[in-house]
Amino acid sequence: MGVATMTRAEREAFLAETRYGVLSVAREGRGPVSVPIWHRWDAEHGELRFTSGLYSKKGKALVAAGRASYTVHDPDLERGRYVMVEGPVTYDEDFDIDVELIGVGKRYQGDERGEAYVRSTYMDGDKVLYHIVLWRIAAETWLSFDTAKLG
């Protein structure tokens, strides 16, 4: 472990904070799909979770590649922290909408605004639109850095 590398507990705490991350997925013969998205770290299962359409550009790339990386960084230039997790990707069409979709919306936008955004964008009543699924990246490989550890 390098001198500025975060411990597992530090990485998990960092991922549990409310920050945008960038999902990157390889594509055959092209550059990767790299997009900022909301996430939820599930420490119990050691996986990063997010929702997106199964048939979206991201979804198609995730199915084809079977792996992805996700990077979260601290925009504070003086602090200089990041965590990258990489591993195999799976998806689940049957997931807890209140936790994984509405809960994440509330986490990033606040209770009222987050739920309103999710319901108006991704739902029709209680029905989820756009074939939204729960994606999971199993944390197989980690990279992390924290400049505060340099002294």
Phi and psi in radians as a Rosetta constraint file:
Dihedral C 1 N 2 CA 2 C 2 CIRCULARHARMONIC -1.220 0.35
Dihedral N 2 CA 2 C 2 N 3 CIRCULARHARMONIC 2.846 0.35
Dihedral C 2 N 3 CA 3 C 3 CIRCULARHARMONIC -1.085 0.35
Dihedral N 3 CA 3 C 3 N 4 CIRCULARHARMONIC -0.538 0.35
Dihedral C 3 N 4 CA 4 C 4 CIRCULARHARMONIC -1.802 0.35
Dihedral N 4 CA 4 C 4 N 5 CIRCULARHARMONIC 0.160 0.35
Dihedral C 4 N 5 CA 5 C 5 CIRCULARHARMONIC -1.345 0.35
Dihedral N 5 CA 5 C 5 N 6 CIRCULARHARMONIC 2.426 0.35
Dihedral C 5 N 6 CA 6 C 6 CIRCULARHARMONIC -1.372 0.35
Dihedral N 6 CA 6 C 6 N 7 CIRCULARHARMONIC 2.622 0.35
Dihedral C 6 N 7 CA 7 C 7 CIRCULARHARMONIC -1.288 0.35
Dihedral N 7 CA 7 C 7 N 8 CIRCULARHARMONIC 2.950 0.35
Dihedral C 7 N 8 CA 8 C 8 CIRCULARHARMONIC -1.022 0.35
Dihedral N 8 CA 8 C 8 N 9 CIRCULARHARMONIC -0.784 0.35
Dihedral C 8 N 9 CA 9 C 9 CIRCULARHARMONIC -1.066 0.35
Dihedral N 9 CA 9 C 9 N 10 CIRCULARHARMONIC -0.716 0.35
Dihedral C 9 N 10 CA 10 C 10 CIRCULARHARMONIC -1.150 0.35
Dihedral N 10 CA 10 C 10 N 11 CIRCULARHARMONIC -0.736 0.35
Dihedral C 10 N 11 CA 11 C 11 CIRCULARHARMONIC -1.080 0.35
Dihedral N 11 CA 11 C 11 N 12 CIRCULARHARMONIC -0.806 0.35
Dihedral C 11 N 12 CA 12 C 12 CIRCULARHARMONIC -1.152 0.35
Dihedral N 12 CA 12 C 12 N 13 CIRCULARHARMONIC -0.679 0.35
Dihedral C 12 N 13 CA 13 C 13 CIRCULARHARMONIC -1.123 0.35
Dihedral N 13 CA 13 C 13 N 14 CIRCULARHARMONIC -0.701 0.35
Dihedral C 13 N 14 CA 14 C 14 CIRCULARHARMONIC -1.105 0.35
Dihedral N 14 CA 14 C 14 N 15 CIRCULARHARMONIC -0.786 0.35
Dihedral C 14 N 15 CA 15 C 15 CIRCULARHARMONIC -1.176 0.35
Dihedral N 15 CA 15 C 15 N 16 CIRCULARHARMONIC -0.465 0.35
Dihedral C 15 N 16 CA 16 C 16 CIRCULARHARMONIC -1.335 0.35
Dihedral N 16 CA 16 C 16 N 17 CIRCULARHARMONIC -0.284 0.35
Dihedral C 16 N 17 CA 17 C 17 CIRCULARHARMONIC -1.243 0.35
Dihedral N 17 CA 17 C 17 N 18 CIRCULARHARMONIC 2.755 0.35
Dihedral C 17 N 18 CA 18 C 18 CIRCULARHARMONIC -1.465 0.35
Dihedral N 18 CA 18 C 18 N 19 CIRCULARHARMONIC 1.741 0.35
Dihedral C 18 N 19 CA 19 C 19 CIRCULARHARMONIC -2.481 0.35
Dihedral N 19 CA 19 C 19 N 20 CIRCULARHARMONIC 2.578 0.35
Dihedral C 19 N 20 CA 20 C 20 CIRCULARHARMONIC -1.236 0.35
Dihedral N 20 CA 20 C 20 N 21 CIRCULARHARMONIC 2.650 0.35
Dihedral C 20 N 21 CA 21 C 21 CIRCULARHARMONIC -2.282 0.35
Dihedral N 21 CA 21 C 21 N 22 CIRCULARHARMONIC 2.938 0.35
Dihedral C 21 N 22 CA 22 C 22 CIRCULARHARMONIC -2.023 0.35
Dihedral N 22 CA 22 C 22 N 23 CIRCULARHARMONIC 2.084 0.35
Dihedral C 22 N 23 CA 23 C 23 CIRCULARHARMONIC -1.499 0.35
Dihedral N 23 CA 23 C 23 N 24 CIRCULARHARMONIC 2.309 0.35
Dihedral C 23 N 24 CA 24 C 24 CIRCULARHARMONIC -2.232 0.35
Dihedral N 24 CA 24 C 24 N 25 CIRCULARHARMONIC 2.253 0.35
Dihedral C 24 N 25 CA 25 C 25 CIRCULARHARMONIC -2.315 0.35
Dihedral N 25 CA 25 C 25 N 26 CIRCULARHARMONIC 2.252 0.35
Dihedral C 25 N 26 CA 26 C 26 CIRCULARHARMONIC -1.159 0.35
Dihedral N 26 CA 26 C 26 N 27 CIRCULARHARMONIC 2.591 0.35
Dihedral C 26 N 27 CA 27 C 27 CIRCULARHARMONIC -2.286 0.35
Dihedral N 27 CA 27 C 27 N 28 CIRCULARHARMONIC 2.486 0.35
Dihedral C 27 N 28 CA 28 C 28 CIRCULARHARMONIC -1.070 0.35
Dihedral N 28 CA 28 C 28 N 29 CIRCULARHARMONIC 2.108 0.35
Dihedral C 28 N 29 CA 29 C 29 CIRCULARHARMONIC 1.221 0.35
Dihedral N 29 CA 29 C 29 N 30 CIRCULARHARMONIC 0.186 0.35
Dihedral C 29 N 30 CA 30 C 30 CIRCULARHARMONIC -2.466 0.35
Dihedral N 30 CA 30 C 30 N 31 CIRCULARHARMONIC 2.988 0.35
Dihedral C 30 N 31 CA 31 C 31 CIRCULARHARMONIC -1.199 0.35
Dihedral N 31 CA 31 C 31 N 32 CIRCULARHARMONIC 2.876 0.35
Dihedral C 31 N 32 CA 32 C 32 CIRCULARHARMONIC -1.221 0.35
Dihedral N 32 CA 32 C 32 N 33 CIRCULARHARMONIC 2.724 0.35
Dihedral C 32 N 33 CA 33 C 33 CIRCULARHARMONIC -1.376 0.35
Dihedral N 33 CA 33 C 33 N 34 CIRCULARHARMONIC 2.096 0.35
Dihedral C 33 N 34 CA 34 C 34 CIRCULARHARMONIC -2.287 0.35
Dihedral N 34 CA 34 C 34 N 35 CIRCULARHARMONIC 1.975 0.35
Dihedral C 34 N 35 CA 35 C 35 CIRCULARHARMONIC -2.421 0.35
Dihedral N 35 CA 35 C 35 N 36 CIRCULARHARMONIC 2.514 0.35
Dihedral C 35 N 36 CA 36 C 36 CIRCULARHARMONIC -1.341 0.35
Dihedral N 36 CA 36 C 36 N 37 CIRCULARHARMONIC 2.347 0.35
Dihedral C 36 N 37 CA 37 C 37 CIRCULARHARMONIC -2.539 0.35
Dihedral N 37 CA 37 C 37 N 38 CIRCULARHARMONIC 2.896 0.35
Dihedral C 37 N 38 CA 38 C 38 CIRCULARHARMONIC -1.456 0.35
Dihedral N 38 CA 38 C 38 N 39 CIRCULARHARMONIC 2.674 0.35
Dihedral C 38 N 39 CA 39 C 39 CIRCULARHARMONIC -2.538 0.35
Dihedral N 39 CA 39 C 39 N 40 CIRCULARHARMONIC 2.999 0.35
Dihedral C 39 N 40 CA 40 C 40 CIRCULARHARMONIC -2.438 0.35
Dihedral N 40 CA 40 C 40 N 41 CIRCULARHARMONIC 2.223 0.35
Dihedral C 40 N 41 CA 41 C 41 CIRCULARHARMONIC -1.509 0.35
Dihedral N 41 CA 41 C 41 N 42 CIRCULARHARMONIC 2.222 0.35
Dihedral C 41 N 42 CA 42 C 42 CIRCULARHARMONIC -1.884 0.35
Dihedral N 42 CA 42 C 42 N 43 CIRCULARHARMONIC 1.643 0.35
Dihedral C 42 N 43 CA 43 C 43 CIRCULARHARMONIC -1.129 0.35
Dihedral N 43 CA 43 C 43 N 44 CIRCULARHARMONIC -0.599 0.35
Dihedral C 43 N 44 CA 44 C 44 CIRCULARHARMONIC -1.043 0.35
Dihedral N 44 CA 44 C 44 N 45 CIRCULARHARMONIC -0.684 0.35
Dihedral C 44 N 45 CA 45 C 45 CIRCULARHARMONIC -1.801 0.35
Dihedral N 45 CA 45 C 45 N 46 CIRCULARHARMONIC -0.039 0.35
Dihedral C 45 N 46 CA 46 C 46 CIRCULARHARMONIC 1.087 0.35
Dihedral N 46 CA 46 C 46 N 47 CIRCULARHARMONIC 0.755 0.35
Dihedral C 46 N 47 CA 47 C 47 CIRCULARHARMONIC -2.457 0.35
Dihedral N 47 CA 47 C 47 N 48 CIRCULARHARMONIC 2.604 0.35
Dihedral C 47 N 48 CA 48 C 48 CIRCULARHARMONIC -1.637 0.35
Dihedral N 48 CA 48 C 48 N 49 CIRCULARHARMONIC 2.321 0.35
Dihedral C 48 N 49 CA 49 C 49 CIRCULARHARMONIC -2.118 0.35
Dihedral N 49 CA 49 C 49 N 50 CIRCULARHARMONIC 2.504 0.35
Dihedral C 49 N 50 CA 50 C 50 CIRCULARHARMONIC -2.737 0.35
Dihedral N 50 CA 50 C 50 N 51 CIRCULARHARMONIC 2.830 0.35
Dihedral C 50 N 51 CA 51 C 51 CIRCULARHARMONIC -1.995 0.35
Dihedral N 51 CA 51 C 51 N 52 CIRCULARHARMONIC 2.548 0.35
Dihedral C 51 N 52 CA 52 C 52 CIRCULARHARMONIC -2.942 0.35
Dihedral N 52 CA 52 C 52 N 53 CIRCULARHARMONIC 2.862 0.35
Dihedral C 52 N 53 CA 53 C 53 CIRCULARHARMONIC -1.178 0.35
Dihedral N 53 CA 53 C 53 N 54 CIRCULARHARMONIC 2.374 0.35
Dihedral C 53 N 54 CA 54 C 54 CIRCULARHARMONIC -1.101 0.35
Dihedral N 54 CA 54 C 54 N 55 CIRCULARHARMONIC -0.604 0.35
Dihedral C 54 N 55 CA 55 C 55 CIRCULARHARMONIC -1.798 0.35
Dihedral N 55 CA 55 C 55 N 56 CIRCULARHARMONIC 0.223 0.35
Dihedral C 55 N 56 CA 56 C 56 CIRCULARHARMONIC -1.294 0.35
Dihedral N 56 CA 56 C 56 N 57 CIRCULARHARMONIC 2.999 0.35
Dihedral C 56 N 57 CA 57 C 57 CIRCULARHARMONIC -1.008 0.35
Dihedral N 57 CA 57 C 57 N 58 CIRCULARHARMONIC -0.738 0.35
Dihedral C 57 N 58 CA 58 C 58 CIRCULARHARMONIC -1.082 0.35
Dihedral N 58 CA 58 C 58 N 59 CIRCULARHARMONIC -0.854 0.35
Dihedral C 58 N 59 CA 59 C 59 CIRCULARHARMONIC -1.043 0.35
Dihedral N 59 CA 59 C 59 N 60 CIRCULARHARMONIC -0.797 0.35
Dihedral C 59 N 60 CA 60 C 60 CIRCULARHARMONIC -1.089 0.35
Dihedral N 60 CA 60 C 60 N 61 CIRCULARHARMONIC -0.720 0.35
Dihedral C 60 N 61 CA 61 C 61 CIRCULARHARMONIC -1.160 0.35
Dihedral N 61 CA 61 C 61 N 62 CIRCULARHARMONIC -0.704 0.35
Dihedral C 61 N 62 CA 62 C 62 CIRCULARHARMONIC -1.099 0.35
Dihedral N 62 CA 62 C 62 N 63 CIRCULARHARMONIC -0.762 0.35
Dihedral C 62 N 63 CA 63 C 63 CIRCULARHARMONIC -1.108 0.35
Dihedral N 63 CA 63 C 63 N 64 CIRCULARHARMONIC -0.788 0.35
Dihedral C 63 N 64 CA 64 C 64 CIRCULARHARMONIC -1.151 0.35
Dihedral N 64 CA 64 C 64 N 65 CIRCULARHARMONIC -0.759 0.35
Dihedral C 64 N 65 CA 65 C 65 CIRCULARHARMONIC -1.401 0.35
Dihedral N 65 CA 65 C 65 N 66 CIRCULARHARMONIC -0.662 0.35
Dihedral C 65 N 66 CA 66 C 66 CIRCULARHARMONIC 1.303 0.35
Dihedral N 66 CA 66 C 66 N 67 CIRCULARHARMONIC -0.002 0.35
Dihedral C 66 N 67 CA 67 C 67 CIRCULARHARMONIC -2.522 0.35
Dihedral N 67 CA 67 C 67 N 68 CIRCULARHARMONIC 2.790 0.35
Dihedral C 67 N 68 CA 68 C 68 CIRCULARHARMONIC -2.769 0.35
Dihedral N 68 CA 68 C 68 N 69 CIRCULARHARMONIC 2.876 0.35
Dihedral C 68 N 69 CA 69 C 69 CIRCULARHARMONIC -2.176 0.35
Dihedral N 69 CA 69 C 69 N 70 CIRCULARHARMONIC 2.713 0.35
Dihedral C 69 N 70 CA 70 C 70 CIRCULARHARMONIC -2.466 0.35
Dihedral N 70 CA 70 C 70 N 71 CIRCULARHARMONIC 2.203 0.35
Dihedral C 70 N 71 CA 71 C 71 CIRCULARHARMONIC -2.093 0.35
Dihedral N 71 CA 71 C 71 N 72 CIRCULARHARMONIC 2.295 0.35
Dihedral C 71 N 72 CA 72 C 72 CIRCULARHARMONIC -2.095 0.35
Dihedral N 72 CA 72 C 72 N 73 CIRCULARHARMONIC 2.352 0.35
Dihedral C 72 N 73 CA 73 C 73 CIRCULARHARMONIC -2.301 0.35
Dihedral N 73 CA 73 C 73 N 74 CIRCULARHARMONIC 2.829 0.35
Dihedral C 73 N 74 CA 74 C 74 CIRCULARHARMONIC -1.675 0.35
Dihedral N 74 CA 74 C 74 N 75 CIRCULARHARMONIC 2.090 0.35
Dihedral C 74 N 75 CA 75 C 75 CIRCULARHARMONIC -1.237 0.35
Dihedral N 75 CA 75 C 75 N 76 CIRCULARHARMONIC -0.110 0.35
Dihedral C 75 N 76 CA 76 C 76 CIRCULARHARMONIC -1.238 0.35
Dihedral N 76 CA 76 C 76 N 77 CIRCULARHARMONIC 1.868 0.35
Dihedral C 76 N 77 CA 77 C 77 CIRCULARHARMONIC -1.091 0.35
Dihedral N 77 CA 77 C 77 N 78 CIRCULARHARMONIC -0.518 0.35
Dihedral C 77 N 78 CA 78 C 78 CIRCULARHARMONIC -1.332 0.35
Dihedral N 78 CA 78 C 78 N 79 CIRCULARHARMONIC -0.465 0.35
Dihedral C 78 N 79 CA 79 C 79 CIRCULARHARMONIC -1.482 0.35
Dihedral N 79 CA 79 C 79 N 80 CIRCULARHARMONIC -0.791 0.35
Dihedral C 79 N 80 CA 80 C 80 CIRCULARHARMONIC 1.005 0.35
Dihedral N 80 CA 80 C 80 N 81 CIRCULARHARMONIC 1.200 0.35
Dihedral C 80 N 81 CA 81 C 81 CIRCULARHARMONIC -2.146 0.35
Dihedral N 81 CA 81 C 81 N 82 CIRCULARHARMONIC 2.557 0.35
Dihedral C 81 N 82 CA 82 C 82 CIRCULARHARMONIC -2.689 0.35
Dihedral N 82 CA 82 C 82 N 83 CIRCULARHARMONIC 2.757 0.35
Dihedral C 82 N 83 CA 83 C 83 CIRCULARHARMONIC -2.387 0.35
Dihedral N 83 CA 83 C 83 N 84 CIRCULARHARMONIC 2.320 0.35
Dihedral C 83 N 84 CA 84 C 84 CIRCULARHARMONIC -2.145 0.35
Dihedral N 84 CA 84 C 84 N 85 CIRCULARHARMONIC 2.289 0.35
Dihedral C 84 N 85 CA 85 C 85 CIRCULARHARMONIC -2.073 0.35
Dihedral N 85 CA 85 C 85 N 86 CIRCULARHARMONIC 2.465 0.35
Dihedral C 85 N 86 CA 86 C 86 CIRCULARHARMONIC -2.436 0.35
Dihedral N 86 CA 86 C 86 N 87 CIRCULARHARMONIC 2.531 0.35
Dihedral C 86 N 87 CA 87 C 87 CIRCULARHARMONIC 2.976 0.35
Dihedral N 87 CA 87 C 87 N 88 CIRCULARHARMONIC -3.035 0.35
Dihedral C 87 N 88 CA 88 C 88 CIRCULARHARMONIC -1.200 0.35
Dihedral N 88 CA 88 C 88 N 89 CIRCULARHARMONIC 2.608 0.35
Dihedral C 88 N 89 CA 89 C 89 CIRCULARHARMONIC -1.992 0.35
Dihedral N 89 CA 89 C 89 N 90 CIRCULARHARMONIC 2.386 0.35
Dihedral C 89 N 90 CA 90 C 90 CIRCULARHARMONIC -2.282 0.35
Dihedral N 90 CA 90 C 90 N 91 CIRCULARHARMONIC 2.883 0.35
Dihedral C 90 N 91 CA 91 C 91 CIRCULARHARMONIC -2.405 0.35
Dihedral N 91 CA 91 C 91 N 92 CIRCULARHARMONIC 2.779 0.35
Dihedral C 91 N 92 CA 92 C 92 CIRCULARHARMONIC -2.357 0.35
Dihedral N 92 CA 92 C 92 N 93 CIRCULARHARMONIC 2.168 0.35
Dihedral C 92 N 93 CA 93 C 93 CIRCULARHARMONIC -1.420 0.35
Dihedral N 93 CA 93 C 93 N 94 CIRCULARHARMONIC -0.345 0.35
Dihedral C 93 N 94 CA 94 C 94 CIRCULARHARMONIC -1.930 0.35
Dihedral N 94 CA 94 C 94 N 95 CIRCULARHARMONIC 1.771 0.35
Dihedral C 94 N 95 CA 95 C 95 CIRCULARHARMONIC -2.432 0.35
Dihedral N 95 CA 95 C 95 N 96 CIRCULARHARMONIC 2.899 0.35
Dihedral C 95 N 96 CA 96 C 96 CIRCULARHARMONIC -1.344 0.35
Dihedral N 96 CA 96 C 96 N 97 CIRCULARHARMONIC 1.775 0.35
Dihedral C 96 N 97 CA 97 C 97 CIRCULARHARMONIC -1.044 0.35
Dihedral N 97 CA 97 C 97 N 98 CIRCULARHARMONIC -0.683 0.35
Dihedral C 97 N 98 CA 98 C 98 CIRCULARHARMONIC -1.125 0.35
Dihedral N 98 CA 98 C 98 N 99 CIRCULARHARMONIC -0.586 0.35
Dihedral C 98 N 99 CA 99 C 99 CIRCULARHARMONIC -1.525 0.35
Dihedral N 99 CA 99 C 99 N 100 CIRCULARHARMONIC -0.928 0.35
Dihedral C 99 N 100 CA 100 C 100 CIRCULARHARMONIC -1.474 0.35
Dihedral N 100 CA 100 C 100 N 101 CIRCULARHARMONIC -0.452 0.35
Dihedral C 100 N 101 CA 101 C 101 CIRCULARHARMONIC -1.911 0.35
Dihedral N 101 CA 101 C 101 N 102 CIRCULARHARMONIC -1.097 0.35
Dihedral C 101 N 102 CA 102 C 102 CIRCULARHARMONIC -1.179 0.35
Dihedral N 102 CA 102 C 102 N 103 CIRCULARHARMONIC -0.733 0.35
Dihedral C 102 N 103 CA 103 C 103 CIRCULARHARMONIC -1.056 0.35
Dihedral N 103 CA 103 C 103 N 104 CIRCULARHARMONIC -0.718 0.35
Dihedral C 103 N 104 CA 104 C 104 CIRCULARHARMONIC -1.226 0.35
Dihedral N 104 CA 104 C 104 N 105 CIRCULARHARMONIC -0.669 0.35
Dihedral C 104 N 105 CA 105 C 105 CIRCULARHARMONIC -1.024 0.35
Dihedral N 105 CA 105 C 105 N 106 CIRCULARHARMONIC -0.754 0.35
Dihedral C 105 N 106 CA 106 C 106 CIRCULARHARMONIC -1.145 0.35
Dihedral N 106 CA 106 C 106 N 107 CIRCULARHARMONIC -0.668 0.35
Dihedral C 106 N 107 CA 107 C 107 CIRCULARHARMONIC -1.045 0.35
Dihedral N 107 CA 107 C 107 N 108 CIRCULARHARMONIC -0.721 0.35
Dihedral C 107 N 108 CA 108 C 108 CIRCULARHARMONIC -1.557 0.35
Dihedral N 108 CA 108 C 108 N 109 CIRCULARHARMONIC -0.458 0.35
Dihedral C 108 N 109 CA 109 C 109 CIRCULARHARMONIC -2.105 0.35
Dihedral N 109 CA 109 C 109 N 110 CIRCULARHARMONIC 0.001 0.35
Dihedral C 109 N 110 CA 110 C 110 CIRCULARHARMONIC 1.576 0.35
Dihedral N 110 CA 110 C 110 N 111 CIRCULARHARMONIC 2.812 0.35
Dihedral C 110 N 111 CA 111 C 111 CIRCULARHARMONIC -0.985 0.35
Dihedral N 111 CA 111 C 111 N 112 CIRCULARHARMONIC -1.033 0.35
Dihedral C 111 N 112 CA 112 C 112 CIRCULARHARMONIC -1.198 0.35
Dihedral N 112 CA 112 C 112 N 113 CIRCULARHARMONIC -0.903 0.35
Dihedral C 112 N 113 CA 113 C 113 CIRCULARHARMONIC -1.147 0.35
Dihedral N 113 CA 113 C 113 N 114 CIRCULARHARMONIC -0.698 0.35
Dihedral C 113 N 114 CA 114 C 114 CIRCULARHARMONIC -1.105 0.35
Dihedral N 114 CA 114 C 114 N 115 CIRCULARHARMONIC -0.814 0.35
Dihedral C 114 N 115 CA 115 C 115 CIRCULARHARMONIC -1.163 0.35
Dihedral N 115 CA 115 C 115 N 116 CIRCULARHARMONIC -0.720 0.35
Dihedral C 115 N 116 CA 116 C 116 CIRCULARHARMONIC -1.077 0.35
Dihedral N 116 CA 116 C 116 N 117 CIRCULARHARMONIC -0.739 0.35
Dihedral C 116 N 117 CA 117 C 117 CIRCULARHARMONIC -1.081 0.35
Dihedral N 117 CA 117 C 117 N 118 CIRCULARHARMONIC -0.873 0.35
Dihedral C 117 N 118 CA 118 C 118 CIRCULARHARMONIC -1.074 0.35
Dihedral N 118 CA 118 C 118 N 119 CIRCULARHARMONIC -0.816 0.35
Dihedral C 118 N 119 CA 119 C 119 CIRCULARHARMONIC -1.145 0.35
Dihedral N 119 CA 119 C 119 N 120 CIRCULARHARMONIC -0.655 0.35
Dihedral C 119 N 120 CA 120 C 120 CIRCULARHARMONIC -1.386 0.35
Dihedral N 120 CA 120 C 120 N 121 CIRCULARHARMONIC -0.443 0.35
Dihedral C 120 N 121 CA 121 C 121 CIRCULARHARMONIC -1.685 0.35
Dihedral N 121 CA 121 C 121 N 122 CIRCULARHARMONIC -0.677 0.35
Dihedral C 121 N 122 CA 122 C 122 CIRCULARHARMONIC -2.075 0.35
Dihedral N 122 CA 122 C 122 N 123 CIRCULARHARMONIC 0.004 0.35
Dihedral C 122 N 123 CA 123 C 123 CIRCULARHARMONIC -2.372 0.35
Dihedral N 123 CA 123 C 123 N 124 CIRCULARHARMONIC 2.652 0.35
Dihedral C 123 N 124 CA 124 C 124 CIRCULARHARMONIC -2.169 0.35
Dihedral N 124 CA 124 C 124 N 125 CIRCULARHARMONIC 1.720 0.35
Dihedral C 124 N 125 CA 125 C 125 CIRCULARHARMONIC 1.184 0.35
Dihedral N 125 CA 125 C 125 N 126 CIRCULARHARMONIC -2.114 0.35
Dihedral C 125 N 126 CA 126 C 126 CIRCULARHARMONIC -1.724 0.35
Dihedral N 126 CA 126 C 126 N 127 CIRCULARHARMONIC 0.050 0.35
Dihedral C 126 N 127 CA 127 C 127 CIRCULARHARMONIC -1.646 0.35
Dihedral N 127 CA 127 C 127 N 128 CIRCULARHARMONIC 2.268 0.35
Dihedral C 127 N 128 CA 128 C 128 CIRCULARHARMONIC -1.429 0.35
Dihedral N 128 CA 128 C 128 N 129 CIRCULARHARMONIC 2.327 0.35
Dihedral C 128 N 129 CA 129 C 129 CIRCULARHARMONIC -1.665 0.35
Dihedral N 129 CA 129 C 129 N 130 CIRCULARHARMONIC 3.022 0.35
Dihedral C 129 N 130 CA 130 C 130 CIRCULARHARMONIC 1.073 0.35
Dihedral N 130 CA 130 C 130 N 131 CIRCULARHARMONIC 0.376 0.35
Dihedral C 130 N 131 CA 131 C 131 CIRCULARHARMONIC 0.867 0.35
Dihedral N 131 CA 131 C 131 N 132 CIRCULARHARMONIC 0.839 0.35
Dihedral C 131 N 132 CA 132 C 132 CIRCULARHARMONIC -1.172 0.35
Dihedral N 132 CA 132 C 132 N 133 CIRCULARHARMONIC 2.310 0.35
Dihedral C 132 N 133 CA 133 C 133 CIRCULARHARMONIC -2.217 0.35
Dihedral N 133 CA 133 C 133 N 134 CIRCULARHARMONIC 2.867 0.35
Dihedral C 133 N 134 CA 134 C 134 CIRCULARHARMONIC -1.613 0.35
Dihedral N 134 CA 134 C 134 N 135 CIRCULARHARMONIC 2.088 0.35
Dihedral C 134 N 135 CA 135 C 135 CIRCULARHARMONIC -1.707 0.35
Dihedral N 135 CA 135 C 135 N 136 CIRCULARHARMONIC 2.539 0.35
Dihedral C 135 N 136 CA 136 C 136 CIRCULARHARMONIC -2.304 0.35
Dihedral N 136 CA 136 C 136 N 137 CIRCULARHARMONIC 2.242 0.35
Dihedral C 136 N 137 CA 137 C 137 CIRCULARHARMONIC -1.868 0.35
Dihedral N 137 CA 137 C 137 N 138 CIRCULARHARMONIC 2.004 0.35
Dihedral C 137 N 138 CA 138 C 138 CIRCULARHARMONIC -1.314 0.35
Dihedral N 138 CA 138 C 138 N 139 CIRCULARHARMONIC 2.174 0.35
Dihedral C 138 N 139 CA 139 C 139 CIRCULARHARMONIC -1.266 0.35
Dihedral N 139 CA 139 C 139 N 140 CIRCULARHARMONIC 1.669 0.35
Dihedral C 139 N 140 CA 140 C 140 CIRCULARHARMONIC -1.703 0.35
Dihedral N 140 CA 140 C 140 N 141 CIRCULARHARMONIC -0.724 0.35
Dihedral C 140 N 141 CA 141 C 141 CIRCULARHARMONIC -2.188 0.35
Dihedral N 141 CA 141 C 141 N 142 CIRCULARHARMONIC 2.407 0.35
Dihedral C 141 N 142 CA 142 C 142 CIRCULARHARMONIC -2.167 0.35
Dihedral N 142 CA 142 C 142 N 143 CIRCULARHARMONIC 2.523 0.35
Dihedral C 142 N 143 CA 143 C 143 CIRCULARHARMONIC -2.290 0.35
Dihedral N 143 CA 143 C 143 N 144 CIRCULARHARMONIC 2.422 0.35
Dihedral C 143 N 144 CA 144 C 144 CIRCULARHARMONIC -2.664 0.35
Dihedral N 144 CA 144 C 144 N 145 CIRCULARHARMONIC 2.795 0.35
Dihedral C 144 N 145 CA 145 C 145 CIRCULARHARMONIC -2.733 0.35
Dihedral N 145 CA 145 C 145 N 146 CIRCULARHARMONIC 2.432 0.35
Dihedral C 145 N 146 CA 146 C 146 CIRCULARHARMONIC -2.487 0.35
Dihedral N 146 CA 146 C 146 N 147 CIRCULARHARMONIC 1.900 0.35
Dihedral C 146 N 147 CA 147 C 147 CIRCULARHARMONIC -1.092 0.35
Dihedral N 147 CA 147 C 147 N 148 CIRCULARHARMONIC -0.410 0.35
Dihedral C 147 N 148 CA 148 C 148 CIRCULARHARMONIC -1.073 0.35
Dihedral N 148 CA 148 C 148 N 149 CIRCULARHARMONIC -0.404 0.35
Dihedral C 148 N 149 CA 149 C 149 CIRCULARHARMONIC -1.389 0.35
Dihedral N 149 CA 149 C 149 N 150 CIRCULARHARMONIC -0.151 0.35
Dihedral C 149 N 150 CA 150 C 150 CIRCULARHARMONIC -1.382 0.35
Dihedral N 150 CA 150 C 150 N 151 CIRCULARHARMONIC -0.252 0.35
